[in-house]
Amino acid sequence: VQLQASGGGLVQIGGSLRLSCKATEFAGRTMGWFRQAPGKEREFVVAIRTSGGGSKYADSVKGRFTISKDNAKNTVYLQMNSLKPEDTAVYYCGATRVVWSSVSDPSKYYYWGQGTQVTVSS
């Protein structure tokens, strides 16, 4: 499975960005977004089931970020609103078939995209 992430950039505090992650294989997997700031571990952001639905968000992004998917395009989207400086990181999309209770664990993801930088500045 190959993943290609895009959509990062530089945005001001309170601004919005939309990230995309296109997969070569999609059905029956969980797609997740993680982020990693310099000197920190990779952090769970959100995950979504590609079949059937269901999503899970980190508390730090609830109410600000929204994940969605387009099964016809094998693509998941991460709409990020009300961005804060602490959202600055490289964002990675990943794919897994792990049980739902483990979708926030980055070690359970078998495939990763290349990462896209999100920088929130004042």
Phi and psi in radians as a Rosetta constraint file:
Dihedral C 1 N 2 CA 2 C 2 CIRCULARHARMONIC -2.000 0.35
Dihedral N 2 CA 2 C 2 N 3 CIRCULARHARMONIC 2.397 0.35
Dihedral C 2 N 3 CA 3 C 3 CIRCULARHARMONIC -2.114 0.35
Dihedral N 3 CA 3 C 3 N 4 CIRCULARHARMONIC 2.422 0.35
Dihedral C 3 N 4 CA 4 C 4 CIRCULARHARMONIC -2.244 0.35
Dihedral N 4 CA 4 C 4 N 5 CIRCULARHARMONIC 1.984 0.35
Dihedral C 4 N 5 CA 5 C 5 CIRCULARHARMONIC -1.711 0.35
Dihedral N 5 CA 5 C 5 N 6 CIRCULARHARMONIC 2.589 0.35
Dihedral C 5 N 6 CA 6 C 6 CIRCULARHARMONIC -2.716 0.35
Dihedral N 6 CA 6 C 6 N 7 CIRCULARHARMONIC 2.936 0.35
Dihedral C 6 N 7 CA 7 C 7 CIRCULARHARMONIC 1.902 0.35
Dihedral N 7 CA 7 C 7 N 8 CIRCULARHARMONIC -0.065 0.35
Dihedral C 7 N 8 CA 8 C 8 CIRCULARHARMONIC -1.227 0.35
Dihedral N 8 CA 8 C 8 N 9 CIRCULARHARMONIC 3.050 0.35
Dihedral C 8 N 9 CA 9 C 9 CIRCULARHARMONIC 2.916 0.35
Dihedral N 9 CA 9 C 9 N 10 CIRCULARHARMONIC -2.938 0.35
Dihedral C 9 N 10 CA 10 C 10 CIRCULARHARMONIC -1.807 0.35
Dihedral N 10 CA 10 C 10 N 11 CIRCULARHARMONIC 2.269 0.35
Dihedral C 10 N 11 CA 11 C 11 CIRCULARHARMONIC -2.481 0.35
Dihedral N 11 CA 11 C 11 N 12 CIRCULARHARMONIC 2.672 0.35
Dihedral C 11 N 12 CA 12 C 12 CIRCULARHARMONIC -1.426 0.35
Dihedral N 12 CA 12 C 12 N 13 CIRCULARHARMONIC 2.800 0.35
Dihedral C 12 N 13 CA 13 C 13 CIRCULARHARMONIC -0.933 0.35
Dihedral N 13 CA 13 C 13 N 14 CIRCULARHARMONIC 2.323 0.35
Dihedral C 13 N 14 CA 14 C 14 CIRCULARHARMONIC 1.533 0.35
Dihedral N 14 CA 14 C 14 N 15 CIRCULARHARMONIC -0.112 0.35
Dihedral C 14 N 15 CA 15 C 15 CIRCULARHARMONIC -1.421 0.35
Dihedral N 15 CA 15 C 15 N 16 CIRCULARHARMONIC -3.045 0.35
Dihedral C 15 N 16 CA 16 C 16 CIRCULARHARMONIC -2.316 0.35
Dihedral N 16 CA 16 C 16 N 17 CIRCULARHARMONIC 2.643 0.35
Dihedral C 16 N 17 CA 17 C 17 CIRCULARHARMONIC -2.519 0.35
Dihedral N 17 CA 17 C 17 N 18 CIRCULARHARMONIC 2.691 0.35
Dihedral C 17 N 18 CA 18 C 18 CIRCULARHARMONIC -2.172 0.35
Dihedral N 18 CA 18 C 18 N 19 CIRCULARHARMONIC 2.135 0.35
Dihedral C 18 N 19 CA 19 C 19 CIRCULARHARMONIC -1.689 0.35
Dihedral N 19 CA 19 C 19 N 20 CIRCULARHARMONIC 2.605 0.35
Dihedral C 19 N 20 CA 20 C 20 CIRCULARHARMONIC -2.203 0.35
Dihedral N 20 CA 20 C 20 N 21 CIRCULARHARMONIC 2.605 0.35
Dihedral C 20 N 21 CA 21 C 21 CIRCULARHARMONIC -2.444 0.35
Dihedral N 21 CA 21 C 21 N 22 CIRCULARHARMONIC 1.979 0.35
Dihedral C 21 N 22 CA 22 C 22 CIRCULARHARMONIC -1.788 0.35
Dihedral N 22 CA 22 C 22 N 23 CIRCULARHARMONIC 2.306 0.35
Dihedral C 22 N 23 CA 23 C 23 CIRCULARHARMONIC -1.991 0.35
Dihedral N 23 CA 23 C 23 N 24 CIRCULARHARMONIC 2.599 0.35
Dihedral C 23 N 24 CA 24 C 24 CIRCULARHARMONIC -1.378 0.35
Dihedral N 24 CA 24 C 24 N 25 CIRCULARHARMONIC -0.428 0.35
Dihedral C 24 N 25 CA 25 C 25 CIRCULARHARMONIC -2.323 0.35
Dihedral N 25 CA 25 C 25 N 26 CIRCULARHARMONIC 2.408 0.35
Dihedral C 25 N 26 CA 26 C 26 CIRCULARHARMONIC -2.297 0.35
Dihedral N 26 CA 26 C 26 N 27 CIRCULARHARMONIC -0.816 0.35
Dihedral C 26 N 27 CA 27 C 27 CIRCULARHARMONIC -1.080 0.35
Dihedral N 27 CA 27 C 27 N 28 CIRCULARHARMONIC 2.454 0.35
Dihedral C 27 N 28 CA 28 C 28 CIRCULARHARMONIC 1.321 0.35
Dihedral N 28 CA 28 C 28 N 29 CIRCULARHARMONIC 0.201 0.35
Dihedral C 28 N 29 CA 29 C 29 CIRCULARHARMONIC -1.993 0.35
Dihedral N 29 CA 29 C 29 N 30 CIRCULARHARMONIC 2.901 0.35
Dihedral C 29 N 30 CA 30 C 30 CIRCULARHARMONIC -1.828 0.35
Dihedral N 30 CA 30 C 30 N 31 CIRCULARHARMONIC 2.291 0.35
Dihedral C 30 N 31 CA 31 C 31 CIRCULARHARMONIC -1.865 0.35
Dihedral N 31 CA 31 C 31 N 32 CIRCULARHARMONIC 2.317 0.35
Dihedral C 31 N 32 CA 32 C 32 CIRCULARHARMONIC -2.223 0.35
Dihedral N 32 CA 32 C 32 N 33 CIRCULARHARMONIC 2.664 0.35
Dihedral C 32 N 33 CA 33 C 33 CIRCULARHARMONIC -1.962 0.35
Dihedral N 33 CA 33 C 33 N 34 CIRCULARHARMONIC 2.332 0.35
Dihedral C 33 N 34 CA 34 C 34 CIRCULARHARMONIC -2.237 0.35
Dihedral N 34 CA 34 C 34 N 35 CIRCULARHARMONIC 2.873 0.35
Dihedral C 34 N 35 CA 35 C 35 CIRCULARHARMONIC -2.451 0.35
Dihedral N 35 CA 35 C 35 N 36 CIRCULARHARMONIC 2.681 0.35
Dihedral C 35 N 36 CA 36 C 36 CIRCULARHARMONIC -2.458 0.35
Dihedral N 36 CA 36 C 36 N 37 CIRCULARHARMONIC 2.047 0.35
Dihedral C 36 N 37 CA 37 C 37 CIRCULARHARMONIC -1.599 0.35
Dihedral N 37 CA 37 C 37 N 38 CIRCULARHARMONIC 2.767 0.35
Dihedral C 37 N 38 CA 38 C 38 CIRCULARHARMONIC -0.969 0.35
Dihedral N 38 CA 38 C 38 N 39 CIRCULARHARMONIC 2.252 0.35
Dihedral C 38 N 39 CA 39 C 39 CIRCULARHARMONIC 1.374 0.35
Dihedral N 39 CA 39 C 39 N 40 CIRCULARHARMONIC 0.072 0.35
Dihedral C 39 N 40 CA 40 C 40 CIRCULARHARMONIC -2.086 0.35
Dihedral N 40 CA 40 C 40 N 41 CIRCULARHARMONIC 2.849 0.35
Dihedral C 40 N 41 CA 41 C 41 CIRCULARHARMONIC -1.360 0.35
Dihedral N 41 CA 41 C 41 N 42 CIRCULARHARMONIC 2.804 0.35
Dihedral C 41 N 42 CA 42 C 42 CIRCULARHARMONIC -1.156 0.35
Dihedral N 42 CA 42 C 42 N 43 CIRCULARHARMONIC 2.321 0.35
Dihedral C 42 N 43 CA 43 C 43 CIRCULARHARMONIC -2.072 0.35
Dihedral N 43 CA 43 C 43 N 44 CIRCULARHARMONIC 2.346 0.35
Dihedral C 43 N 44 CA 44 C 44 CIRCULARHARMONIC -1.167 0.35
Dihedral N 44 CA 44 C 44 N 45 CIRCULARHARMONIC 2.411 0.35
Dihedral C 44 N 45 CA 45 C 45 CIRCULARHARMONIC -1.999 0.35
Dihedral N 45 CA 45 C 45 N 46 CIRCULARHARMONIC -0.994 0.35
Dihedral C 45 N 46 CA 46 C 46 CIRCULARHARMONIC -2.870 0.35
Dihedral N 46 CA 46 C 46 N 47 CIRCULARHARMONIC 2.678 0.35
Dihedral C 46 N 47 CA 47 C 47 CIRCULARHARMONIC -2.444 0.35
Dihedral N 47 CA 47 C 47 N 48 CIRCULARHARMONIC 2.705 0.35
Dihedral C 47 N 48 CA 48 C 48 CIRCULARHARMONIC -2.518 0.35
Dihedral N 48 CA 48 C 48 N 49 CIRCULARHARMONIC 2.499 0.35
Dihedral C 48 N 49 CA 49 C 49 CIRCULARHARMONIC -1.403 0.35
Dihedral N 49 CA 49 C 49 N 50 CIRCULARHARMONIC 2.360 0.35
Dihedral C 49 N 50 CA 50 C 50 CIRCULARHARMONIC -1.392 0.35
Dihedral N 50 CA 50 C 50 N 51 CIRCULARHARMONIC -0.421 0.35
Dihedral C 50 N 51 CA 51 C 51 CIRCULARHARMONIC -2.019 0.35
Dihedral N 51 CA 51 C 51 N 52 CIRCULARHARMONIC 2.136 0.35
Dihedral C 51 N 52 CA 52 C 52 CIRCULARHARMONIC 1.639 0.35
Dihedral N 52 CA 52 C 52 N 53 CIRCULARHARMONIC -0.627 0.35
Dihedral C 52 N 53 CA 53 C 53 CIRCULARHARMONIC 1.823 0.35
Dihedral N 53 CA 53 C 53 N 54 CIRCULARHARMONIC -3.070 0.35
Dihedral C 53 N 54 CA 54 C 54 CIRCULARHARMONIC 1.824 0.35
Dihedral N 54 CA 54 C 54 N 55 CIRCULARHARMONIC 2.374 0.35
Dihedral C 54 N 55 CA 55 C 55 CIRCULARHARMONIC -2.518 0.35
Dihedral N 55 CA 55 C 55 N 56 CIRCULARHARMONIC 2.792 0.35
Dihedral C 55 N 56 CA 56 C 56 CIRCULARHARMONIC -2.462 0.35
Dihedral N 56 CA 56 C 56 N 57 CIRCULARHARMONIC 2.328 0.35
Dihedral C 56 N 57 CA 57 C 57 CIRCULARHARMONIC -2.085 0.35
Dihedral N 57 CA 57 C 57 N 58 CIRCULARHARMONIC 2.572 0.35
Dihedral C 57 N 58 CA 58 C 58 CIRCULARHARMONIC -1.226 0.35
Dihedral N 58 CA 58 C 58 N 59 CIRCULARHARMONIC 2.556 0.35
Dihedral C 58 N 59 CA 59 C 59 CIRCULARHARMONIC -1.012 0.35
Dihedral N 59 CA 59 C 59 N 60 CIRCULARHARMONIC -0.570 0.35
Dihedral C 59 N 60 CA 60 C 60 CIRCULARHARMONIC -1.190 0.35
Dihedral N 60 CA 60 C 60 N 61 CIRCULARHARMONIC -0.280 0.35
Dihedral C 60 N 61 CA 61 C 61 CIRCULARHARMONIC -2.075 0.35
Dihedral N 61 CA 61 C 61 N 62 CIRCULARHARMONIC -0.082 0.35
Dihedral C 61 N 62 CA 62 C 62 CIRCULARHARMONIC -1.000 0.35
Dihedral N 62 CA 62 C 62 N 63 CIRCULARHARMONIC 2.363 0.35
Dihedral C 62 N 63 CA 63 C 63 CIRCULARHARMONIC 1.466 0.35
Dihedral N 63 CA 63 C 63 N 64 CIRCULARHARMONIC -0.194 0.35
Dihedral C 63 N 64 CA 64 C 64 CIRCULARHARMONIC -2.022 0.35
Dihedral N 64 CA 64 C 64 N 65 CIRCULARHARMONIC -0.627 0.35
Dihedral C 64 N 65 CA 65 C 65 CIRCULARHARMONIC -1.877 0.35
Dihedral N 65 CA 65 C 65 N 66 CIRCULARHARMONIC 2.562 0.35
Dihedral C 65 N 66 CA 66 C 66 CIRCULARHARMONIC -2.380 0.35
Dihedral N 66 CA 66 C 66 N 67 CIRCULARHARMONIC 2.236 0.35
Dihedral C 66 N 67 CA 67 C 67 CIRCULARHARMONIC -1.749 0.35
Dihedral N 67 CA 67 C 67 N 68 CIRCULARHARMONIC 2.509 0.35
Dihedral C 67 N 68 CA 68 C 68 CIRCULARHARMONIC -2.552 0.35
Dihedral N 68 CA 68 C 68 N 69 CIRCULARHARMONIC 2.980 0.35
Dihedral C 68 N 69 CA 69 C 69 CIRCULARHARMONIC -2.516 0.35
Dihedral N 69 CA 69 C 69 N 70 CIRCULARHARMONIC 2.708 0.35
Dihedral C 69 N 70 CA 70 C 70 CIRCULARHARMONIC -2.246 0.35
Dihedral N 70 CA 70 C 70 N 71 CIRCULARHARMONIC 1.735 0.35
Dihedral C 70 N 71 CA 71 C 71 CIRCULARHARMONIC -1.116 0.35
Dihedral N 71 CA 71 C 71 N 72 CIRCULARHARMONIC -0.540 0.35
Dihedral C 71 N 72 CA 72 C 72 CIRCULARHARMONIC -1.161 0.35
Dihedral N 72 CA 72 C 72 N 73 CIRCULARHARMONIC -0.456 0.35
Dihedral C 72 N 73 CA 73 C 73 CIRCULARHARMONIC -1.862 0.35
Dihedral N 73 CA 73 C 73 N 74 CIRCULARHARMONIC 0.071 0.35
Dihedral C 73 N 74 CA 74 C 74 CIRCULARHARMONIC 0.897 0.35
Dihedral N 74 CA 74 C 74 N 75 CIRCULARHARMONIC 0.748 0.35
Dihedral C 74 N 75 CA 75 C 75 CIRCULARHARMONIC -2.324 0.35
Dihedral N 75 CA 75 C 75 N 76 CIRCULARHARMONIC 2.415 0.35
Dihedral C 75 N 76 CA 76 C 76 CIRCULARHARMONIC -1.967 0.35
Dihedral N 76 CA 76 C 76 N 77 CIRCULARHARMONIC 2.641 0.35
Dihedral C 76 N 77 CA 77 C 77 CIRCULARHARMONIC -2.178 0.35
Dihedral N 77 CA 77 C 77 N 78 CIRCULARHARMONIC 2.555 0.35
Dihedral C 77 N 78 CA 78 C 78 CIRCULARHARMONIC -2.181 0.35
Dihedral N 78 CA 78 C 78 N 79 CIRCULARHARMONIC 1.850 0.35
Dihedral C 78 N 79 CA 79 C 79 CIRCULARHARMONIC -1.527 0.35
Dihedral N 79 CA 79 C 79 N 80 CIRCULARHARMONIC 2.098 0.35
Dihedral C 79 N 80 CA 80 C 80 CIRCULARHARMONIC -2.012 0.35
Dihedral N 80 CA 80 C 80 N 81 CIRCULARHARMONIC 2.032 0.35
Dihedral C 80 N 81 CA 81 C 81 CIRCULARHARMONIC -2.029 0.35
Dihedral N 81 CA 81 C 81 N 82 CIRCULARHARMONIC 2.883 0.35
Dihedral C 81 N 82 CA 82 C 82 CIRCULARHARMONIC 0.866 0.35
Dihedral N 82 CA 82 C 82 N 83 CIRCULARHARMONIC 0.848 0.35
Dihedral C 82 N 83 CA 83 C 83 CIRCULARHARMONIC -1.170 0.35
Dihedral N 83 CA 83 C 83 N 84 CIRCULARHARMONIC 2.521 0.35
Dihedral C 83 N 84 CA 84 C 84 CIRCULARHARMONIC -2.097 0.35
Dihedral N 84 CA 84 C 84 N 85 CIRCULARHARMONIC 2.789 0.35
Dihedral C 84 N 85 CA 85 C 85 CIRCULARHARMONIC -0.978 0.35
Dihedral N 85 CA 85 C 85 N 86 CIRCULARHARMONIC -0.581 0.35
Dihedral C 85 N 86 CA 86 C 86 CIRCULARHARMONIC -1.268 0.35
Dihedral N 86 CA 86 C 86 N 87 CIRCULARHARMONIC -0.109 0.35
Dihedral C 86 N 87 CA 87 C 87 CIRCULARHARMONIC -1.452 0.35
Dihedral N 87 CA 87 C 87 N 88 CIRCULARHARMONIC -0.132 0.35
Dihedral C 87 N 88 CA 88 C 88 CIRCULARHARMONIC -1.114 0.35
Dihedral N 88 CA 88 C 88 N 89 CIRCULARHARMONIC 2.172 0.35
Dihedral C 88 N 89 CA 89 C 89 CIRCULARHARMONIC -3.126 0.35
Dihedral N 89 CA 89 C 89 N 90 CIRCULARHARMONIC 2.991 0.35
Dihedral C 89 N 90 CA 90 C 90 CIRCULARHARMONIC -1.535 0.35
Dihedral N 90 CA 90 C 90 N 91 CIRCULARHARMONIC 2.237 0.35
Dihedral C 90 N 91 CA 91 C 91 CIRCULARHARMONIC -1.775 0.35
Dihedral N 91 CA 91 C 91 N 92 CIRCULARHARMONIC 2.295 0.35
Dihedral C 91 N 92 CA 92 C 92 CIRCULARHARMONIC -2.097 0.35
Dihedral N 92 CA 92 C 92 N 93 CIRCULARHARMONIC 2.436 0.35
Dihedral C 92 N 93 CA 93 C 93 CIRCULARHARMONIC -1.788 0.35
Dihedral N 93 CA 93 C 93 N 94 CIRCULARHARMONIC 2.564 0.35
Dihedral C 93 N 94 CA 94 C 94 CIRCULARHARMONIC -2.401 0.35
Dihedral N 94 CA 94 C 94 N 95 CIRCULARHARMONIC 2.835 0.35
Dihedral C 94 N 95 CA 95 C 95 CIRCULARHARMONIC -2.275 0.35
Dihedral N 95 CA 95 C 95 N 96 CIRCULARHARMONIC 2.473 0.35
Dihedral C 95 N 96 CA 96 C 96 CIRCULARHARMONIC -2.683 0.35
Dihedral N 96 CA 96 C 96 N 97 CIRCULARHARMONIC 2.882 0.35
Dihedral C 96 N 97 CA 97 C 97 CIRCULARHARMONIC -2.082 0.35
Dihedral N 97 CA 97 C 97 N 98 CIRCULARHARMONIC 0.296 0.35
Dihedral C 97 N 98 CA 98 C 98 CIRCULARHARMONIC -1.149 0.35
Dihedral N 98 CA 98 C 98 N 99 CIRCULARHARMONIC 2.764 0.35
Dihedral C 98 N 99 CA 99 C 99 CIRCULARHARMONIC -1.047 0.35
Dihedral N 99 CA 99 C 99 N 100 CIRCULARHARMONIC 2.635 0.35
Dihedral C 99 N 100 CA 100 C 100 CIRCULARHARMONIC -1.004 0.35
Dihedral N 100 CA 100 C 100 N 101 CIRCULARHARMONIC -0.597 0.35
Dihedral C 100 N 101 CA 101 C 101 CIRCULARHARMONIC -1.150 0.35
Dihedral N 101 CA 101 C 101 N 102 CIRCULARHARMONIC -0.254 0.35
Dihedral C 101 N 102 CA 102 C 102 CIRCULARHARMONIC -1.940 0.35
Dihedral N 102 CA 102 C 102 N 103 CIRCULARHARMONIC 0.206 0.35
Dihedral C 102 N 103 CA 103 C 103 CIRCULARHARMONIC -1.222 0.35
Dihedral N 103 CA 103 C 103 N 104 CIRCULARHARMONIC -0.225 0.35
Dihedral C 103 N 104 CA 104 C 104 CIRCULARHARMONIC -1.572 0.35
Dihedral N 104 CA 104 C 104 N 105 CIRCULARHARMONIC 0.006 0.35
Dihedral C 104 N 105 CA 105 C 105 CIRCULARHARMONIC -1.665 0.35
Dihedral N 105 CA 105 C 105 N 106 CIRCULARHARMONIC 1.935 0.35
Dihedral C 105 N 106 CA 106 C 106 CIRCULARHARMONIC -1.095 0.35
Dihedral N 106 CA 106 C 106 N 107 CIRCULARHARMONIC -0.427 0.35
Dihedral C 106 N 107 CA 107 C 107 CIRCULARHARMONIC -1.224 0.35
Dihedral N 107 CA 107 C 107 N 108 CIRCULARHARMONIC -0.212 0.35
Dihedral C 107 N 108 CA 108 C 108 CIRCULARHARMONIC -1.588 0.35
Dihedral N 108 CA 108 C 108 N 109 CIRCULARHARMONIC -0.013 0.35
Dihedral C 108 N 109 CA 109 C 109 CIRCULARHARMONIC -1.657 0.35
Dihedral N 109 CA 109 C 109 N 110 CIRCULARHARMONIC 2.274 0.35
Dihedral C 109 N 110 CA 110 C 110 CIRCULARHARMONIC -1.573 0.35
Dihedral N 110 CA 110 C 110 N 111 CIRCULARHARMONIC -0.469 0.35
Dihedral C 110 N 111 CA 111 C 111 CIRCULARHARMONIC -2.287 0.35
Dihedral N 111 CA 111 C 111 N 112 CIRCULARHARMONIC 2.489 0.35
Dihedral C 111 N 112 CA 112 C 112 CIRCULARHARMONIC -2.341 0.35
Dihedral N 112 CA 112 C 112 N 113 CIRCULARHARMONIC 2.560 0.35
Dihedral C 112 N 113 CA 113 C 113 CIRCULARHARMONIC -1.420 0.35
Dihedral N 113 CA 113 C 113 N 114 CIRCULARHARMONIC -3.140 0.35
Dihedral C 113 N 114 CA 114 C 114 CIRCULARHARMONIC -1.422 0.35
Dihedral N 114 CA 114 C 114 N 115 CIRCULARHARMONIC -0.199 0.35
Dihedral C 114 N 115 CA 115 C 115 CIRCULARHARMONIC 1.612 0.35
Dihedral N 115 CA 115 C 115 N 116 CIRCULARHARMONIC 2.523 0.35
Dihedral C 115 N 116 CA 116 C 116 CIRCULARHARMONIC -2.418 0.35
Dihedral N 116 CA 116 C 116 N 117 CIRCULARHARMONIC 2.327 0.35
Dihedral C 116 N 117 CA 117 C 117 CIRCULARHARMONIC -1.409 0.35
Dihedral N 117 CA 117 C 117 N 118 CIRCULARHARMONIC 2.297 0.35
Dihedral C 117 N 118 CA 118 C 118 CIRCULARHARMONIC -2.086 0.35
Dihedral N 118 CA 118 C 118 N 119 CIRCULARHARMONIC 2.154 0.35
Dihedral C 118 N 119 CA 119 C 119 CIRCULARHARMONIC -2.175 0.35
Dihedral N 119 CA 119 C 119 N 120 CIRCULARHARMONIC 2.158 0.35
Dihedral C 119 N 120 CA 120 C 120 CIRCULARHARMONIC -1.950 0.35
Dihedral N 120 CA 120 C 120 N 121 CIRCULARHARMONIC 2.072 0.35
Dihedral C 120 N 121 CA 121 C 121 CIRCULARHARMONIC -2.165 0.35
Dihedral N 121 CA 121 C 121 N 122 CIRCULARHARMONIC 2.839 0.35
